[in-house]
Amino acid sequence: MNMHGIFAPSLETPPEERPTVWARTVNLFRERRMLFLIVILPTLLLAGYYYLFAADQYQSEAHFVVRSADTPTPTSSGFGALLGLTTGGGSGGDAASVSDYLLSHEAVDKLRREIDLVGRFRRPEADLLSRLSRENPTPEGLLRYYDDKVSARTDHDTGITTLSVRAFRPDDSYAIINKLLVMGEQRVNQLNARSYRDAISASKRQLDDAEVAAAEVQRNLTSFRQEKSDIDPEGSGKAQIGLVSTLRANLAASQAQLETAGAFISRSSPQYMALSRQVRSLRAQLAMQSGRLAGGGPTIANNLGGYEDLRLRQEFAGKRYEAAAAAFAQARDRAQRQQLYLVRIVDANLPVKSLFPQRERILLTVFFGLLLVYSIGWLIAAGVKEHAA
């Protein structure tokens, strides 16, 4: 064994000459300073904000569907078919209109006035970056902030609308979403009232016109009866016709008796003269009653013609009124069947655990995104150097 090998001075660096942890860190930073600046530092700053300063946010969620009692045969499958919803049907458009209202200036203004929406978005525990910045924001600014905290998504396959609200306190998100559901029901009721009025307005006008026409004909008929002093001109005409027919039959019988008596007795006899006077009397009565029936001037025939004209108008007005009443009833029933209803499928929940901000997901997304950017930049820089060499 070589003794010089045993007692030779060691080639290892003495401890006092080894680099310290700080020195190694500085060297590593110099070698990987772009990685620190582009990836590590932004991720650490973002982690510091989310874990040290960002306030917890609580989300409440509810599901509802807008449908009518006269829903068509469903063509969708699954839960939407059980609810009687159709793919792309009219109820989907109604649900979309309700969702659009819940995200509108009108809804925000109502929430601001009735449940202090601004105060709920400016709670003391909210951090500066998450809270509503102004105590008296403009309607446009408040709507932009509101759109970030409230969402309403409608599934057009099932017609189900998912409404979600985020706030800095559980009871705030619960109060806001319940108020929004009530406002949605009120808007559906307003849509129902408007569509009901529009659906029956035309048939209601026709019914009113028919009623006015029928009442006018009835007044004319009553005035005619009062003017002619005859409650039943048709019955009076029939009675007059019967009277003329009776007189004509009696006259024929009396003339036959007179002719028969003239063959056996003298024309100057009292019996023959009595029969002759009876014939003349019947002839005079027949002429008079026939004149009343169909002669000149105000006769029964003229009265009966005017009466029958009024009765015909009355019958026509009655049929018109019946048709208008039936059309109005059909329109009203159809409008009632088309009334909309907001059905709560899943009611709003009172949140217990904060789900936002999603710190881990945000940090991982940012970290890997920045790492991808750094990797692309490093590859480009390495290619340029290699090409330059």
Summary of the structure (lengths in Angstrom):
residues: 389
radius of gyration: 50.8
end to end distance: 50.2
largest distance: 202.6
contacts: 1069
relative contact order: 0.13
helix: 68%
strand: 8%
